[in-house]
Amino acid sequence: MADLLYLAIVFFVIALILGVMGVRGAGISMDIAKWLIIVFIILAILSLVFGGL
């Protein structure tokens, strides 16, 4: 699950670099980072809820 968080941070940094450079592809990278963080949060909550069973 740490890989998801790592990938989200990588895509976020890529989006920031592309945004500063003015490249139009920065939005796609930011969307990928957003969805990876959402999946990470959902999986973390599920593992906390069902991990104790």
BAKOLLUM-619038 format. One line per 2 residues: their letters; for each residue x, y, z negated of N, C-alpha, C. Coordinates in steps of 0.2 Angstrom, whole numbers, always signed. Layout:
REM residues N
a> X Y Z X Y Z X Y Z; ...
//
This chain:
REM residues 53
ma> +4 -6 +0 +0 +0 +0 +4 +6 +0; +10 +6 -2 +15 +11 -2 +17 +13 +5
dl> +17 +8 +9 +18 +10 +16 +13 +15 +19; +7 +14 +17 +2 +19 +20 +3 +26 +18
ly> +5 +26 +12 +7 +33 +9 +13 +36 +12; +18 +32 +13 +24 +34 +17 +22 +36 +24
la> +18 +32 +28 +16 +34 +34 +12 +40 +35; +8 +41 +30 +4 +47 +30 +9 +53 +29
iv> +14 +53 +24 +18 +58 +23 +22 +60 +30; +24 +54 +33 +28 +55 +39 +24 +59 +44
ff> +18 +57 +45 +14 +60 +50 +12 +67 +48; +12 +69 +42 +10 +75 +40 +16 +80 +41
vi> +22 +77 +40 +28 +81 +41 +29 +82 +49; +28 +77 +53 +28 +78 +60 +23 +83 +62
al> +17 +83 +59 +12 +88 +61 +14 +95 +59; +17 +96 +54 +20 +102 +52 +25 +105 +56
il> +30 +100 +58 +35 +102 +63 +32 +104 +70; +28 +100 +72 +25 +102 +79 +20 +108 +78
gv> +17 +109 +73 +13 +115 +72 +18 +122 +72; +23 +121 +69 +28 +127 +69 +31 +128 +76
mg> +32 +123 +79 +35 +123 +86 +29 +125 +91; +23 +125 +89 +18 +127 +94 +15 +122 +99
vr> +17 +115 +97 +15 +110 +102 +8 +108 +100; +4 +107 +105 -3 +105 +105 -5 +98 +101
ga> +0 +94 +101 -1 +87 +98 -1 +87 +91; +0 +93 +88 +0 +93 +80 -6 +91 +77
gi> -12 +92 +80 -19 +90 +78 -19 +83 +77; -17 +79 +82 -18 +72 +82 -14 +69 +76
sm> -8 +71 +75 -3 +69 +70 -7 +70 +63; -10 +76 +62 -13 +78 +56 -19 +73 +55
di> -23 +72 +60 -28 +67 +59 -26 +60 +57; -21 +58 +60 -18 +51 +58 -16 +51 +51
ak> -13 +57 +49 -11 +57 +42 -17 +58 +37; -22 +61 +39 -28 +62 +35 -31 +55 +34
wl> -32 +51 +39 -35 +45 +39 -31 +40 +35; -24 +40 +36 -20 +36 +32 -21 +37 +24
ii> -21 +43 +22 -22 +45 +15 -29 +43 +13; -34 +44 +17 -41 +41 +15 -41 +34 +14
vf> -38 +30 +18 -38 +23 +18 -34 +21 +11; -28 +24 +10 -24 +23 +4 -28 +24 -2
ii> -32 +30 -2 -36 +31 -8 -41 +26 -9; -45 +24 -4 -50 +19 -5 -47 +12 -7
la> -41 +10 -4 -38 +4 -6 -35 +4 -13; -33 +10 -15 -31 +11 -22 -36 +10 -27
il> -42 +13 -26 -48 +13 -30 -51 +6 -30; -51 +2 -25 -53 -5 -24 -49 -9 -28
sl> -42 -8 -28 -37 -12 -32 -38 -11 -39; -39 -5 -41 -40 -3 -48 -47 -6 -51
vf> -52 -6 -47 -59 -9 -49 -59 -16 -49; -56 -19 -44 -56 -27 -43 -50 -30 -46
gg> -45 -26 -47 -39 -29 -49 -39 -32 -56; -44 -30 -60 -44 -32 -67 -49 -38 -68
l> -52 -40 -62 -56 -46 -63 -53 -53 -63
//
